[in-house]
Amino acid sequence: MAAIDDGATCLVDALGEAQYRGEQNTSGRPGHIPTSTNTPAVGLLEPTSGRYRPLDDLAGMFDADPAARIITYCGGGITASSDAFVLTRLGYRNVAVYTASLQEWAADPANPLVTD
């Protein structure tokens, strides 16, 4: 919750674009955590080989300040781990995974979610 209004923290949603926009609901309530950006973990992989894309390609996929605290999340923390792994490989040093992710966040109706 504190990260939403903290300009020194970037939230990264690793779910697909439709889930981020709130068009698909897999966590009980649709949408994303306010102020988060969306970098779907599936896009980090080459479609034919299933391997991670080259680092140069991956570097352009994140809209995050390398000096900021970065917290990745998804539905339950698994997919967010892929984004966190790539960010770490790119040299980001203050990366964390919200392990309970939207399973926990969406379960509390007091926690805000945004749909676009």
N, CA, C and O of each residue as an XYZ file, in Angstrom:
464
protein
N       0.831     -1.193      0.000
C       0.000      0.000      0.000
C       0.875      1.256      0.000
O       0.575      2.229     -0.691
N       1.948      1.225      0.773
C       2.828      2.391      0.849
C       3.500      2.681     -0.480
O       3.820      3.834     -0.768
N       3.718      1.667     -1.289
C       4.408      1.848     -2.569
C       3.578      2.626     -3.582
O       4.133      3.216     -4.509
N       2.272      2.637     -3.420
C       1.403      3.324     -4.383
C       1.739      4.805     -4.468
O       1.810      5.367     -5.561
N       1.941      5.424     -3.343
C       2.195      6.870     -3.310
C       3.664      7.221     -3.118
O       4.011      8.388     -2.935
N       4.518      6.218     -3.160
C       5.945      6.441     -2.945
C       6.622      6.595     -4.302
O       6.776      5.615     -5.029
N       7.019      7.790     -4.643
C       7.646      8.048     -5.930
C       8.971      7.346     -6.129
O       9.484      7.306     -7.247
N       9.534      6.795     -5.074
C      10.812      6.088     -5.172
C      10.624      4.587     -5.394
O      11.606      3.847     -5.467
N       9.374      4.130     -5.503
C       9.083      2.710     -5.707
C       8.276      2.535     -6.983
O       7.315      3.263     -7.229
N       8.680      1.554     -7.797
C       7.954      1.214     -9.019
C       7.284     -0.139     -8.826
O       7.925     -1.104     -8.408
N       6.010     -0.205     -9.128
C       5.278     -1.464     -9.109
C       5.166     -1.978    -10.535
O       4.819     -1.220    -11.440
N       5.457     -3.259    -10.744
C       5.406     -3.855    -12.076
C       4.475     -5.059    -12.042
O       4.733     -6.035    -11.338
N       3.401     -4.984    -12.802
C       2.437     -6.075    -12.944
C       2.931     -6.984    -14.061
O       3.132     -6.531    -15.188
N       3.127     -8.264    -13.753
C       3.673     -9.223    -14.717
C       2.599    -10.020    -15.446
O       2.922    -10.895    -16.249
N       1.333     -9.733    -15.182
C       0.246    -10.459    -15.843
C       0.043     -9.951    -17.271
O       0.639     -8.953    -17.678
N      -0.784    -10.636    -18.006
C      -1.092    -10.241    -19.376
C      -1.839     -8.914    -19.430
O      -2.409     -8.463    -18.436
N      -1.823     -8.304    -20.604
C      -2.432     -6.986    -20.776
C      -3.920     -6.977    -20.458
O      -4.408     -6.026    -19.847
N      -4.648     -8.002    -20.853
C      -6.092     -8.055    -20.596
C      -6.381     -8.124    -19.098
O      -7.339     -7.519    -18.617
N      -5.559     -8.855    -18.371
C      -5.727     -8.908    -16.918
C      -5.382     -7.561    -16.289
O      -6.071     -7.095    -15.383
N      -4.324     -6.951    -16.772
C      -3.912     -5.636    -16.262
C      -5.027     -4.610    -16.458
O      -5.314     -3.822    -15.557
N      -5.645     -4.622    -17.618
C      -6.731     -3.673    -17.915
C      -8.030     -4.016    -17.199
O      -8.946     -3.195    -17.160
N      -8.123     -5.209    -16.635
C      -9.340     -5.618    -15.939
C     -10.342     -6.327    -16.822
O     -11.479     -6.552    -16.409
N      -9.939     -6.684    -18.037
C     -10.837     -7.381    -18.963
C     -10.941     -8.861    -18.638
O     -11.940     -9.497    -18.974
N      -9.932     -9.416    -17.995
C      -9.948    -10.790    -17.499
C      -9.740    -10.730    -16.006
O      -8.972     -9.909    -15.504
N     -10.431    -11.605    -15.299
C     -10.348    -11.586    -13.851
C      -9.969    -12.970    -13.348
O     -10.751    -13.914    -13.462
N      -8.781    -13.089    -12.799
C      -8.337    -14.377    -12.266
C      -8.034    -14.301    -10.776
O      -7.605    -15.291    -10.182
N      -8.250    -13.142    -10.168
C      -7.862    -12.982     -8.769
C      -9.016    -12.595     -7.851
O      -8.781    -12.205     -6.708
N     -10.241    -12.693     -8.318
C     -11.375    -12.336     -7.479
C     -11.942    -10.960     -7.786
O     -13.157    -10.766     -7.741
N     -11.077    -10.006     -8.098
C     -11.494     -8.669     -8.513
C     -10.615     -8.261     -9.682
O      -9.418     -8.547     -9.679
N     -11.184     -7.599    -10.679
C     -10.388     -7.232    -11.860
C      -9.532     -6.001    -11.636
O      -9.823     -5.161    -10.784
N      -8.455     -5.912    -12.431
C      -7.654     -4.708    -12.467
C      -6.235     -4.883    -11.955
O      -5.757     -5.995    -11.734
N      -5.576     -3.732    -11.772
C      -4.187     -3.707    -11.313
C      -4.041     -2.726    -10.159
O      -4.899     -1.873     -9.933
N      -2.947     -2.864     -9.441
C      -2.656     -1.970     -8.317
C      -2.344     -0.578     -8.888
O      -1.577     -0.459     -9.842
N      -2.933      0.465     -8.310
C      -2.687      1.818     -8.819
C      -1.191      2.134     -8.907
O      -0.395      1.693     -8.078
N      -0.843      2.887     -9.908
C       0.508      3.373    -10.258
C       1.399      2.296    -10.848
O       2.534      2.592    -11.221
N       0.930      1.050    -10.950
C       1.789      0.001    -11.513
C       1.853      0.114    -13.032
O       0.926      0.593    -13.685
N       2.971     -0.342    -13.563
C       3.128     -0.479    -15.004
C       2.936     -1.949    -15.355
O       2.873     -2.796    -14.463
N       2.842     -2.256    -16.631
C       2.588     -3.629    -17.056
C       3.689     -4.119    -17.988
O       3.888     -3.573    -19.073
N       4.400     -5.154    -17.552
C       5.366     -5.855    -18.383
C       5.047     -7.339    -18.272
O       5.559     -8.022    -17.386
N       4.189     -7.846    -19.182
C       3.785     -9.252    -19.097
C       4.986    -10.197    -19.199
O       5.815    -10.077    -20.102
N       5.060    -11.126    -18.265
C       6.176    -12.069    -18.230
C       6.252    -12.902    -19.499
O       7.347    -13.255    -19.938
N       5.124    -13.219    -20.088
C       5.147    -14.029    -21.315
C       5.887    -13.305    -22.434
O       6.471    -13.959    -23.298
N       5.877    -11.992    -22.443
C       6.571    -11.217    -23.461
C       8.085    -11.202    -23.299
O       8.803    -10.776    -24.203
N       8.564    -11.660    -22.168
C      10.004    -11.701    -21.928
C      10.663    -12.868    -22.658
O      11.887    -12.940    -22.765
N       9.840    -13.770    -23.152
C      10.340    -14.987    -23.795
C      10.205    -14.929    -25.309
O       9.278    -14.317    -25.841
N      11.145    -15.576    -25.994
C      11.045    -15.756    -27.444
C       9.876    -16.704    -27.707
O       9.800    -17.757    -27.075
N       8.976    -16.369    -28.608
C       7.796    -17.198    -28.818
C       8.095    -18.616    -29.317
O       7.377    -19.555    -28.975
N       9.130    -18.773    -30.106
C       9.383    -20.098    -30.677
C      10.243    -20.981    -29.785
O      10.020    -22.190    -29.718
N      11.216    -20.403    -29.102
C      12.140    -21.216    -28.299
C      11.745    -21.293    -26.830
O      12.125    -22.238    -26.139
N      10.982    -20.304    -26.338
C      10.647    -20.260    -24.926
C      11.794    -19.771    -24.058
O      11.701    -19.799    -22.831
N      12.867    -19.326    -24.680
C      14.011    -18.781    -23.942
C      13.834    -17.277    -23.770
O      13.091    -16.628    -24.506
N      14.532    -16.750    -22.785
C      14.459    -15.302    -22.594
C      15.021    -14.579    -23.810
O      15.975    -15.038    -24.438
N      14.420    -13.458    -24.126
C      14.892    -12.612    -25.219
C      16.287    -12.078    -24.867
O      16.678    -12.121    -23.700
N      17.039    -11.581    -25.844
C      18.350    -10.978    -25.553
C      18.206     -9.800    -24.577
O      17.192     -9.101    -24.579
N      19.213     -9.599    -23.764
C      19.167     -8.540    -22.753
C      18.893     -7.167    -23.344
O      18.200     -6.358    -22.728
N      19.428     -6.891    -24.533
C      19.169     -5.594    -25.165
C      17.682     -5.397    -25.439
O      17.154     -4.299    -25.267
N      17.011     -6.459    -25.863
C      15.564     -6.384    -26.102
C      14.807     -6.209    -24.791
O      13.880     -5.405    -24.694
N      15.215     -6.973    -23.791
C      14.539     -6.926    -22.493
C      14.673     -5.563    -21.831
O      13.748     -5.108    -21.159
N      15.803     -4.915    -22.013
C      16.045     -3.617    -21.383
C      15.001     -2.583    -21.797
O      14.639     -1.716    -21.001
N      14.524     -2.665    -23.015
C      13.529     -1.711    -23.502
C      12.106     -2.033    -23.093
O      11.190     -1.273    -23.408
N      11.903     -3.126    -22.407
C      10.551     -3.549    -22.057
C      10.074     -3.024    -20.708
O       8.885     -3.097    -20.397
N      10.990     -2.499    -19.913
C      10.629     -2.038    -18.573
C      10.668     -0.526    -18.501
O      11.618      0.110    -18.958
N       9.626      0.039    -17.921
C       9.539      1.482    -17.708
C       9.751      1.735    -16.218
O       8.834      2.140    -15.505
N      10.977      1.489    -15.766
C      11.290      1.627    -14.345
C      12.640      2.308    -14.183
O      13.554      2.118    -14.986
N      12.741      3.088    -13.150
C      13.980      3.783    -12.824
C      14.945      2.777    -12.190
O      14.607      2.175    -11.171
N      16.123      2.582    -12.758
C      17.067      1.616    -12.192
C      17.468      1.918    -10.747
O      17.904      1.017    -10.030
N      17.328      3.165    -10.313
C      17.685      3.522     -8.940
C      16.524      3.299     -7.965
O      16.713      3.386     -6.752
N      15.343      3.016     -8.478
C      14.166      2.886     -7.631
C      14.057      1.491     -7.013
O      14.677      0.533     -7.475
N      13.265      1.413     -5.975
C      12.843      0.124     -5.425
C      11.783     -0.392     -6.386
O      10.856      0.340     -6.731
N      11.906     -1.637     -6.821
C      10.953     -2.216     -7.768
C      10.300     -3.434     -7.128
O      10.980     -4.327     -6.621
N       8.979     -3.455     -7.160
C       8.225     -4.586     -6.643
C       7.400     -5.158     -7.790
O       6.566     -4.465     -8.372
N       7.641     -6.426     -8.109
C       6.874     -7.101     -9.145
C       5.754     -7.901     -8.492
O       5.890     -8.382     -7.368
N       4.641     -8.035     -9.217
C       3.536     -8.845     -8.710
C       2.775     -9.454     -9.878
O       2.923     -9.030    -11.025
N       1.973    -10.437     -9.573
C       1.116    -11.088    -10.576
C      -0.105    -11.625     -9.838
O      -0.633    -10.951     -8.954
N      -0.554    -12.810    -10.179
C      -1.693    -13.401     -9.480
C      -1.310    -14.011     -8.155
O      -2.033    -13.863     -7.170
N      -0.174    -14.702     -8.117
C       0.245    -15.378     -6.898
C       1.737    -15.348     -6.641
O       2.206    -16.016     -5.720
N       2.497    -14.601     -7.417
C       3.924    -14.441     -7.189
C       4.822    -15.243     -8.113
O       6.029    -15.002     -8.154
N       4.269    -16.180     -8.849
C       5.103    -17.035     -9.704
C       5.562    -16.293    -10.952
O       6.759    -16.238    -11.235
N       4.634    -15.731    -11.689
C       4.971    -15.010    -12.915
C       5.809    -13.768    -12.607
O       6.694    -13.404    -13.381
N       5.531    -13.128    -11.492
C       6.290    -11.943    -11.085
C       7.759    -12.269    -10.873
O       8.620    -11.402    -11.025
N       8.047    -13.510    -10.524
C       9.438    -13.929    -10.328
C      10.231    -13.843    -11.624
O      11.429    -13.560    -11.600
N       9.574    -14.083    -12.756
C      10.254    -13.985    -14.043
C      10.649    -12.538    -14.329
O      11.770    -12.275    -14.763
N       9.735    -11.603    -14.089
C      10.067    -10.191    -14.275
C      11.199     -9.781    -13.339
O      12.114     -9.067    -13.749
N      11.144    -10.228    -12.082
C      12.187     -9.893    -11.115
C      13.534    -10.467    -11.539
O      14.563     -9.810    -11.387
N      13.535    -11.681    -12.066
C      14.761    -12.302    -12.546
C      15.385    -11.463    -13.662
O      16.582    -11.179    -13.642
N      14.560    -11.072    -14.632
C      15.070    -10.283    -15.755
C      15.577     -8.933    -15.270
O      16.651     -8.499    -15.688
N      14.836     -8.261    -14.403
C      15.294     -6.975    -13.876
C      16.644     -7.109    -13.184
O      17.511     -6.249    -13.335
N      16.820     -8.179    -12.433
C      18.098     -8.419    -11.767
C      19.206     -8.650    -12.784
O      20.316     -8.144    -12.624
N      18.905     -9.416    -13.835
C      19.891     -9.638    -14.904
C      20.251     -8.344    -15.616
O      21.366     -8.201    -16.117
N      19.317     -7.400    -15.665
C      19.555     -6.109    -16.309
C      20.327     -5.141    -15.413
O      20.669     -4.039    -15.843
N      20.601     -5.540    -14.184
C      21.394     -4.703    -13.301
C      20.627     -3.954    -12.232
O      21.226     -3.237    -11.431
N      19.305     -4.107    -12.205
C      18.526     -3.489    -11.139
C      18.891     -4.198     -9.830
O      18.974     -5.426     -9.795
N      19.106     -3.446     -8.774
C      19.603     -4.042     -7.537
C      18.604     -4.065     -6.393
O      18.826     -4.758     -5.400
N      17.518     -3.329     -6.507
C      16.552     -3.257     -5.409
C      15.208     -3.799     -5.895
O      14.232     -3.059     -6.023
N      15.180     -5.101     -6.162
C      14.008     -5.753     -6.746
C      13.417     -6.733     -5.746
O      14.143     -7.492     -5.103
N      12.104     -6.713     -5.620
C      11.397     -7.640     -4.737
C      10.177     -8.193     -5.456
O       9.672     -7.584     -6.399
N       9.707     -9.344     -5.009
C       8.485     -9.953     -5.517
C       7.437     -9.909     -4.407
O       7.697    -10.333     -3.281
N       6.264     -9.396     -4.731
C       5.136     -9.454     -3.799
C       4.604    -10.875     -3.907
O       3.831    -11.186     -4.813
N       5.017    -11.735     -2.986
C       4.768    -13.167     -3.128
C       3.291    -13.527     -3.085
O       2.880    -14.445     -3.794
N       2.498    -12.867     -2.310
C       1.067    -13.184     -2.270
C       0.320    -12.509     -3.420
O      -0.773    -12.933     -3.795
N       0.909    -11.477     -3.964
C       0.406    -10.754     -5.135
C      -1.094    -10.485     -5.070
O      -1.636    -10.216     -3.998
N      -1.766    -10.559     -6.224
C      -3.182    -10.189     -6.270
C      -4.091    -11.151     -5.515
O      -5.212    -10.781     -5.165
N      -3.639    -12.375     -5.255
C      -4.465    -13.271     -4.439
C      -4.726    -12.634     -3.081
O      -5.842    -12.699     -2.567
N      -3.725    -12.036     -2.513
C      -3.877    -11.366     -1.225
C      -4.489     -9.984     -1.390
O      -5.439     -9.632     -0.691
N      -3.939     -9.195     -2.323
C      -4.370     -7.806     -2.505
C      -5.864     -7.719     -2.826
O      -6.588     -6.955     -2.187
N      -6.323     -8.482     -3.795
C      -7.715     -8.402     -4.244
C      -8.689     -8.966     -3.216
O      -9.878     -8.649     -3.262
N      -8.220     -9.780     -2.306
C      -9.098    -10.375     -1.292
C      -9.593     -9.342     -0.286
O     -10.605     -9.561      0.380
N      -8.892     -8.227     -0.171
C      -9.291     -7.167      0.761
C      -9.973     -6.058     -0.033
O      -9.307     -5.345     -0.783
N     -11.281     -5.899      0.115
C     -11.989     -4.880     -0.673
C     -11.525     -3.453     -0.403
O     -11.838     -2.550     -1.179
N     -10.793     -3.234      0.671
C     -10.271     -1.894      0.962
C      -9.066     -1.564      0.091
O      -8.715     -0.392     -0.048
N      -8.428     -2.567     -0.496
C      -7.266     -2.336     -1.360
C      -7.737     -1.923     -2.749
O      -8.529     -2.636     -3.366
N      -7.263     -0.786     -3.250
C      -7.738     -0.301     -4.542
C      -7.204     -1.100     -5.724
O      -6.079     -1.599     -5.697
N      -8.023     -1.213     -6.753
C      -7.636     -1.782     -8.043
C      -8.130     -0.852     -9.131
O      -9.192     -0.242     -9.001
N      -7.368     -0.742    -10.193
C      -7.685      0.142    -11.304
C      -7.979     -0.693    -12.526
O      -7.286     -1.676    -12.788
N      -8.996     -0.317    -13.277
C      -9.276     -0.938    -14.574
C      -9.197      0.148    -15.630
O      -9.617      1.279    -15.386
N      -8.669     -0.175    -16.790
C      -8.568      0.779    -17.895
C      -9.446      0.280    -19.026
O      -9.526      0.920    -20.074
